[in-house]
Amino acid sequence: LSFVKKEKVAKDTYSFYFNRTNTNLNFLPGQYIRMTLDIKNPDNRGNSRSFTIASSPLEKQHIMITTKIIESSFKKRLMMFKRQELVRFFGPIGGFVLNEEEKEKRVFLAGGIGITPFHSMITYAFSKNLSIPMALFVSFSTTKEVFWHEKLQGIARENPYIRVIYTISHPEESKVQWNGETGRISEALIKKYVPDIFKPQYFIVGPPAMVAAIEEVVRNMGVDSKKIFIENFEGY
């Protein structure tokens, strides 16, 4: 696919857009791709990475990936993309998806960049006007790391089936005042917005340690393990 543009969405976090109009790339909300770059001297993590397709399948002009930029040879090369540069992809891959045939309520639980598959699912559900109840809980350390807040809150205001709850775990370190929820995703926070905790399916995404902590919260609530689905983001 050819590179279109990049946008800074938060501290050290960028969205990258690639033209999909010249290919028959079809994917489900929540799936990911494997990107391979030409890097002369890659570090020990190599020249390939997996990224969730953060955009909706209904956005026919492009696919979007959103990632944190760290000091790796891969990410440095990513930041050097020029418009119309061709980039190799493999995919789509993965079964962590929104099945629109199932009308059961979903609770989406994300840590930081783990929000990306849920952005795809929610924007898709909103565009198709699906009547599937969804509640997104996403935790960021500080306000500088927050992205898509206004966009997703706007969707939630327009669609009564969608709720969006952002929480800041370290508000004392945030320079911008935060009037929303604070602390980590907890049983108390989930119960505040989910009346019947045993009915929904729970989808958990983020770094492995955060996923494990949130999964423990959900299991301690007594939720059936068959209703819990997880995806670890092993590295950025």
Secondary structure, DSSP 8 states (H G I E B T S, - for coil): -EEEEEEEEETTEEEEEEE-TTS-----TT-EEEEE---SS--TT-SEEEEE--S-TT-TTEEEEEEE--SSHHHHHHHT--TT-B-EEEEEE-S----TT--S-EEEEEEGGGGHHHHHHHHHHHHHT----EEEEEEESSGGG--SHHHHHHHHHH-TTEEEEEEES-GGG-SS---SEESS--HHHHHHH-S-TTSSEEEEEESHHHHHHHHHHHHHTT--GGGEEEEE----
